[in-house]
Amino acid sequence: MEKKYYTYIVKCQDGTFYTGFTTDLKKRIKTHNSGKGAKYTRSRLPVELIYHETFLNQHDAMTREYAIKKLSRHNKETLLGWEKDE
């Protein structure tokens, strides 16, 4: 079985988004919520997994993570399907 890599977005308690990559989504979210994850999320607990993409190699997952991190909040909401009707 091939190893899978995930690029993910979590929503923090304060409404902000955090994007990362991992090989184990459940374990990574648990790590974030235990306060041992990324420095950014430690003071914004709990976090909720709201989006992920699956990749077959680490390079593609990290490249996608970087691309998502560069998006504006509005563009991240569009990616999530959270467009607001006008």
N, CA, C and O atoms as a GROMACS GRO file, in nm:
protein
  344
    1MET      N    1   0.084  -0.119   0.000
    1MET     CA    2   0.000   0.000   0.000
    1MET      C    3   0.088   0.125   0.000
    1MET      O    4   0.183   0.135   0.078
    2GLU      N    5   0.057   0.217  -0.087
    2GLU     CA    6   0.136   0.340  -0.097
    2GLU      C    7   0.104   0.435   0.017
    2GLU      O    8  -0.010   0.446   0.062
    3LYS      N    9   0.207   0.504   0.063
    3LYS     CA   10   0.190   0.606   0.165
    3LYS      C   11   0.118   0.725   0.103
    3LYS      O   12   0.147   0.764  -0.010
    4LYS      N   13   0.024   0.781   0.178
    4LYS     CA   14  -0.048   0.899   0.131
    4LYS      C   15  -0.007   1.020   0.212
    4LYS      O   16   0.029   1.010   0.330
    5TYR      N   17  -0.013   1.134   0.147
    5TYR     CA   18   0.017   1.262   0.210
    5TYR      C   19  -0.104   1.351   0.195
    5TYR      O   20  -0.175   1.346   0.094
    6TYR      N   21  -0.128   1.432   0.295
    6TYR     CA   22  -0.246   1.517   0.297
    6TYR      C   23  -0.208   1.662   0.320
    6TYR      O   24  -0.124   1.693   0.404
    7THR      N   25  -0.269   1.749   0.244
    7THR     CA   26  -0.265   1.892   0.271
    7THR      C   27  -0.400   1.923   0.332
    7THR      O   28  -0.504   1.881   0.281
    8TYR      N   29  -0.400   1.997   0.442
    8TYR     CA   30  -0.525   2.017   0.515
    8TYR      C   31  -0.541   2.162   0.560
    8TYR      O   32  -0.444   2.238   0.569
    9ILE      N   33  -0.664   2.197   0.588
    9ILE     CA   34  -0.697   2.327   0.648
    9ILE      C   35  -0.779   2.300   0.772
    9ILE      O   36  -0.876   2.224   0.768
   10VAL      N   37  -0.741   2.362   0.882
   10VAL     CA   38  -0.822   2.356   1.004
   10VAL      C   39  -0.874   2.496   1.032
   10VAL      O   40  -0.809   2.596   1.000
   11LYS      N   41  -0.990   2.501   1.093
   11LYS     CA   42  -1.046   2.628   1.139
   11LYS      C   43  -1.019   2.634   1.289
   11LYS      O   44  -1.055   2.544   1.364
   12CYS      N   45  -0.954   2.743   1.331
   12CYS     CA   46  -0.923   2.763   1.472
   12CYS      C   47  -1.042   2.824   1.544
   12CYS      O   48  -1.134   2.876   1.481
   13GLN      N   49  -1.039   2.818   1.676
   13GLN     CA   50  -1.148   2.871   1.757
   13GLN      C   51  -1.176   3.019   1.726
   13GLN      O   52  -1.291   3.062   1.730
   14ASP      N   53  -1.073   3.095   1.695
   14ASP     CA   54  -1.092   3.238   1.667
   14ASP      C   55  -1.137   3.265   1.523
   14ASP      O   56  -1.148   3.381   1.482
   15GLY      N   57  -1.165   3.159   1.446
   15GLY     CA   58  -1.215   3.175   1.310
   15GLY      C   59  -1.108   3.181   1.204
   15GLY      O   60  -1.140   3.184   1.085
   16THR      N   61  -0.981   3.182   1.243
   16THR     CA   62  -0.873   3.185   1.145
   16THR      C   63  -0.848   3.044   1.091
   16THR      O   64  -0.892   2.945   1.149
   17PHE      N   65  -0.776   3.038   0.979
   17PHE     CA   66  -0.742   2.911   0.917
   17PHE      C   67  -0.595   2.882   0.936
   17PHE      O   68  -0.512   2.973   0.940
   18TYR      N   69  -0.563   2.754   0.947
   18TYR     CA   70  -0.425   2.709   0.947
   18TYR      C   71  -0.414   2.598   0.844
   18TYR      O   72  -0.498   2.509   0.839
   19THR      N   73  -0.310   2.604   0.761
   19THR     CA   74  -0.288   2.504   0.657
   19THR      C   75  -0.158   2.430   0.685
   19THR      O   76  -0.057   2.491   0.722
   20GLY      N   77  -0.161   2.298   0.668
   20GLY     CA   78  -0.041   2.218   0.688
   20GLY      C   79  -0.046   2.093   0.602
   20GLY      O   80  -0.135   2.076   0.520
   21PHE      N   81   0.053   2.004   0.623
   21PHE     CA   82   0.050   1.876   0.553
   21PHE      C   83   0.092   1.767   0.652
   21PHE      O   84   0.162   1.794   0.749
   22THR      N   85   0.048   1.645   0.626
   22THR     CA   86   0.074   1.533   0.716
   22THR      C   87   0.057   1.401   0.642
   22THR      O   88   0.011   1.398   0.528
   23THR      N   89   0.094   1.293   0.707
   23THR     CA   90   0.067   1.159   0.654
   23THR      C   91  -0.046   1.091   0.731
   23THR      O   92  -0.092   0.984   0.692
   24ASP      N   93  -0.092   1.154   0.840
   24ASP     CA   94  -0.197   1.096   0.924
   24ASP      C   95  -0.287   1.209   0.976
   24ASP      O   96  -0.254   1.276   1.073
   25LEU      N   97  -0.401   1.229   0.909
   25LEU     CA   98  -0.490   1.340   0.944
   25LEU      C   99  -0.542   1.331   1.087
   25LEU      O  100  -0.536   1.429   1.161
   26LYS      N  101  -0.594   1.217   1.125
   26LYS     CA  102  -0.653   1.203   1.260
   26LYS      C  103  -0.549   1.232   1.368
   26LYS      O  104  -0.577   1.305   1.464
   27LYS      N  105  -0.431   1.176   1.352
   27LYS     CA  106  -0.325   1.197   1.450
   27LYS      C  107  -0.282   1.344   1.454
   27LYS      O  108  -0.257   1.398   1.561
   28ARG      N  109  -0.274   1.407   1.337
   28ARG     CA  110  -0.230   1.547   1.332
   28ARG      C  111  -0.331   1.640   1.399
   28ARG      O  112  -0.292   1.732   1.470
   29ILE      N  113  -0.460   1.617   1.376
   29ILE     CA  114  -0.562   1.701   1.440
   29ILE      C  115  -0.558   1.681   1.591
   29ILE      O  116  -0.570   1.776   1.668
   30LYS      N  117  -0.541   1.556   1.633
   30LYS     CA  118  -0.529   1.526   1.777
   30LYS      C  119  -0.408   1.598   1.836
   30LYS      O  120  -0.416   1.653   1.946
   31THR      N  121  -0.297   1.598   1.764
   31THR     CA  122  -0.176   1.667   1.809
   31THR      C  123  -0.201   1.817   1.822
   31THR      O  124  -0.162   1.879   1.921
   32HIS      N  125  -0.265   1.876   1.721
   32HIS     CA  126  -0.298   2.019   1.729
   32HIS      C  127  -0.382   2.046   1.854
   32HIS      O  128  -0.350   2.135   1.932
   33ASN      N  129  -0.488   1.967   1.872
   33ASN     CA  130  -0.582   1.993   1.983
   33ASN      C  131  -0.524   1.960   2.120
   33ASN      O  132  -0.581   2.001   2.222
   34SER      N  133  -0.414   1.887   2.125
   34SER     CA  134  -0.347   1.861   2.254
   34SER      C  135  -0.253   1.975   2.292
   34SER      O  136  -0.195   1.976   2.400
   35GLY      N  137  -0.238   2.073   2.200
   35GLY     CA  138  -0.149   2.186   2.227
   35GLY      C  139  -0.005   2.160   2.187
   35GLY      O  140   0.084   2.239   2.218
   36LYS      N  141   0.019   2.048   2.118
   36LYS     CA  142   0.155   2.012   2.080
   36LYS      C  143   0.177   2.024   1.930
   36LYS      O  144   0.278   1.977   1.877
   37GLY      N  145   0.083   2.087   1.860
   37GLY     CA  146   0.095   2.104   1.716
   37GLY      C  147   0.170   2.232   1.684
   37GLY      O  148   0.261   2.272   1.757
   38ALA      N  149   0.133   2.294   1.577
   38ALA     CA  150   0.198   2.416   1.531
   38ALA      C  151   0.183   2.528   1.634
   38ALA      O  152   0.080   2.539   1.701
   39LYS      N  153   0.285   2.610   1.645
   39LYS     CA  154   0.283   2.724   1.738
   39LYS      C  155   0.160   2.811   1.714
   39LYS      O  156   0.099   2.861   1.808
   40TYR      N  157   0.124   2.831   1.586
   40TYR     CA  158   0.010   2.916   1.553
   40TYR      C  159  -0.120   2.866   1.617
   40TYR      O  160  -0.200   2.946   1.666
   41THR      N  161  -0.140   2.734   1.616
   41THR     CA  162  -0.268   2.682   1.665
   41THR      C  163  -0.274   2.667   1.816
   41THR      O  164  -0.383   2.657   1.872
   42ARG      N  165  -0.162   2.667   1.883
   42ARG     CA  166  -0.159   2.642   2.029
   42ARG      C  167  -0.246   2.737   2.109
   42ARG      O  168  -0.307   2.696   2.208
   43SER      N  169  -0.254   2.861   2.068
   43SER     CA  170  -0.335   2.959   2.143
   43SER      C  171  -0.472   2.979   2.079
   43SER      O  172  -0.545   3.071   2.116
   44ARG      N  173  -0.508   2.894   1.983
   44ARG     CA  174  -0.634   2.910   1.911
   44ARG      C  175  -0.715   2.779   1.912
   44ARG      O  176  -0.787   2.749   1.817
   45LEU      N  177  -0.704   2.705   2.019
   45LEU     CA  178  -0.770   2.575   2.031
   45LEU      C  179  -0.915   2.588   2.074
   45LEU      O  180  -0.950   2.685   2.142
   46PRO      N  181  -0.998   2.494   2.038
   46PRO     CA  182  -0.966   2.377   1.956
   46PRO      C  183  -0.969   2.411   1.807
   46PRO      O  184  -1.020   2.514   1.766
   47VAL      N  185  -0.910   2.319   1.728
   47VAL     CA  186  -0.916   2.334   1.583
   47VAL      C  187  -1.009   2.226   1.528
   47VAL      O  188  -1.030   2.122   1.589
   48GLU      N  189  -1.065   2.255   1.410
   48GLU     CA  190  -1.156   2.161   1.344
   48GLU      C  191  -1.109   2.143   1.200
   48GLU      O  192  -1.089   2.240   1.127
   49LEU      N  193  -1.093   2.019   1.160
   49LEU     CA  194  -1.056   1.989   1.021
   49LEU      C  195  -1.172   2.027   0.930
   49LEU      O  196  -1.283   1.977   0.946
   50ILE      N  197  -1.145   2.115   0.833
   50ILE     CA  198  -1.252   2.158   0.744
   50ILE      C  199  -1.226   2.127   0.597
   50ILE      O  200  -1.314   2.142   0.513
   51TYR      N  201  -1.101   2.083   0.565
   51TYR     CA  202  -1.068   2.058   0.425
   51TYR      C  203  -0.940   1.976   0.417
   51TYR      O  204  -0.849   1.994   0.498
   52HIS      N  205  -0.935   1.887   0.320
   52HIS     CA  206  -0.809   1.819   0.293
   52HIS      C  207  -0.804   1.769   0.149
   52HIS      O  208  -0.908   1.747   0.085
   53GLU      N  209  -0.683   1.752   0.100
   53GLU     CA  210  -0.657   1.695  -0.031
   53GLU      C  211  -0.555   1.584  -0.011
   53GLU      O  212  -0.472   1.591   0.080
   54THR      N  213  -0.559   1.481  -0.095
   54THR     CA  214  -0.471   1.365  -0.084
   54THR      C  215  -0.370   1.363  -0.198
   54THR      O  216  -0.404   1.392  -0.313
   55PHE      N  217  -0.245   1.328  -0.165
   55PHE     CA  218  -0.138   1.322  -0.263
   55PHE      C  219  -0.058   1.194  -0.245
   55PHE      O  220  -0.060   1.134  -0.137
   56LEU      N  221   0.012   1.153  -0.348
   56LEU     CA  222   0.092   1.031  -0.344
   56LEU      C  223   0.236   1.056  -0.305
   56LEU      O  224   0.312   0.962  -0.280
   57ASN      N  225   0.276   1.185  -0.299
   57ASN     CA  226   0.413   1.213  -0.257
   57ASN      C  227   0.419   1.343  -0.176
   57ASN      O  228   0.333   1.430  -0.188
   58GLN      N  229   0.522   1.351  -0.095
   58GLN     CA  230   0.539   1.465  -0.005
   58GLN      C  231   0.558   1.595  -0.080
   58GLN      O  232   0.507   1.699  -0.038
   59HIS      N  233   0.631   1.592  -0.190
   59HIS     CA  234   0.657   1.714  -0.267
   59HIS      C  235   0.527   1.779  -0.312
   59HIS      O  236   0.509   1.900  -0.297
   60ASP      N  237   0.436   1.701  -0.368
   60ASP     CA  238   0.310   1.757  -0.415
   60ASP      C  239   0.226   1.813  -0.300
   60ASP      O  240   0.163   1.918  -0.313
   61ALA      N  241   0.226   1.743  -0.187
   61ALA     CA  242   0.151   1.790  -0.071
   61ALA      C  243   0.208   1.922  -0.018
   61ALA      O  244   0.133   2.014   0.016
   62MET      N  245   0.340   1.931  -0.012
   62MET     CA  246   0.404   2.054   0.037
   62MET      C  247   0.386   2.169  -0.061
   62MET      O  248   0.370   2.284  -0.021
   63THR      N  249   0.390   2.139  -0.189
   63THR     CA  250   0.368   2.242  -0.291
   63THR      C  251   0.228   2.298  -0.280
   63THR      O  252   0.207   2.419  -0.290
   64ARG      N  253   0.130   2.210  -0.261
   64ARG     CA  254  -0.009   2.254  -0.247
   64ARG      C  255  -0.028   2.333  -0.118
   64ARG      O  256  -0.100   2.433  -0.116
   65GLU      N  257   0.036   2.289  -0.010
   65GLU     CA  258   0.029   2.362   0.117
   65GLU      C  259   0.078   2.506   0.097
   65GLU      O  260   0.014   2.601   0.141
   66TYR      N  261   0.190   2.521   0.030
   66TYR     CA  262   0.247   2.654   0.005
   66TYR      C  263   0.151   2.738  -0.078
   66TYR      O  264   0.132   2.856  -0.050
   67ALA      N  265   0.091   2.678  -0.180
   67ALA     CA  266  -0.002   2.752  -0.266
   67ALA      C  267  -0.124   2.798  -0.188
   67ALA      O  268  -0.170   2.911  -0.206
   68ILE      N  269  -0.177   2.712  -0.104
   68ILE     CA  270  -0.296   2.749  -0.024
   68ILE      C  271  -0.260   2.859   0.075
   68ILE      O  272  -0.338   2.952   0.094
   69LYS      N  273  -0.145   2.850   0.138
   69LYS     CA  274  -0.104   2.952   0.235
   69LYS      C  275  -0.092   3.090   0.170
   69LYS      O  276  -0.111   3.191   0.238
   70LYS      N  277  -0.062   3.095   0.042
   70LYS     CA  278  -0.049   3.222  -0.027
   70LYS      C  279  -0.184   3.283  -0.067
   70LYS      O  280  -0.191   3.400  -0.102
   71LEU      N  281  -0.292   3.203  -0.061
   71LEU     CA  282  -0.424   3.254  -0.100
   71LEU      C  283  -0.476   3.355   0.002
   71LEU      O  284  -0.443   3.348   0.120
   72SER      N  285  -0.557   3.448  -0.046
   72SER     CA  286  -0.625   3.541   0.043
   72SER      C  287  -0.734   3.465   0.120
   72SER      O  288  -0.772   3.355   0.082
   73ARG      N  289  -0.784   3.524   0.226
   73ARG     CA  290  -0.893   3.464   0.302
   73ARG      C  291  -1.013   3.437   0.210
   73ARG      O  292  -1.074   3.330   0.217
   74HIS      N  293  -1.045   3.534   0.126
   74HIS     CA  294  -1.158   3.519   0.033
   74HIS      C  295  -1.137   3.399  -0.059
   74HIS      O  296  -1.229   3.320  -0.080
   75ASN      N  297  -1.017   3.385  -0.114
   75ASN     CA  298  -0.990   3.273  -0.204
   75ASN      C  299  -0.989   3.139  -0.130
   75ASN      O  300  -1.027   3.037  -0.188
   76LYS      N  301  -0.947   3.137  -0.004
   76LYS     CA  302  -0.956   3.014   0.075
   76LYS      C  303  -1.103   2.977   0.097
   76LYS      O  304  -1.139   2.860   0.089
   77GLU      N  305  -1.186   3.076   0.125
   77GLU     CA  306  -1.329   3.049   0.144
   77GLU      C  307  -1.392   2.998   0.015
   77GLU      O  308  -1.481   2.913   0.019
   78THR      N  309  -1.348   3.048  -0.100
   78THR     CA  310  -1.396   2.998  -0.228
   78THR      C  311  -1.354   2.853  -0.246
   78THR      O  312  -1.435   2.771  -0.290
   79LEU      N  313  -1.230   2.820  -0.214
   79LEU     CA  314  -1.182   2.683  -0.221
   79LEU      C  315  -1.267   2.590  -0.134
   79LEU      O  316  -1.296   2.477  -0.173
   80LEU      N  317  -1.306   2.639  -0.018
   80LEU     CA  318  -1.386   2.561   0.075
   80LEU      C  319  -1.534   2.552   0.033
   80LEU      O  320  -1.610   2.476   0.092
   81GLY      N  321  -1.572   2.630  -0.067
   81GLY     CA  322  -1.713   2.633  -0.108
   81GLY      C  323  -1.797   2.723  -0.020
   81GLY      O  324  -1.919   2.706  -0.011
   82TRP      N  325  -1.733   2.819   0.044
   82TRP     CA  326  -1.800   2.909   0.136
   82TRP      C  327  -1.833   3.043   0.072
   82TRP      O  328  -1.844   3.144   0.143
   83GLU      N  329  -1.849   3.046  -0.060
   83GLU     CA  330  -1.878   3.172  -0.126
   83GLU      C  331  -2.007   3.229  -0.069
   83GLU      O  332  -2.102   3.156  -0.041
   84LYS      N  333  -2.009   3.357  -0.052
   84LYS     CA  334  -2.128   3.425  -0.002
   84LYS      C  335  -2.212   3.473  -0.118
   84LYS      O  336  -2.161   3.533  -0.213
   85ASP      N  337  -2.342   3.446  -0.111
   85ASP     CA  338  -2.434   3.497  -0.213
   85ASP      C  339  -2.452   3.646  -0.193
   85ASP      O  340  -2.467   3.694  -0.080
   86GLU      N  341  -2.452   3.717  -0.302
   86GLU     CA  342  -2.466   3.863  -0.292
   86GLU      C  343  -2.608   3.903  -0.316
   86GLU      O  344  -2.641   4.021  -0.312
   0.00000   0.00000   0.00000
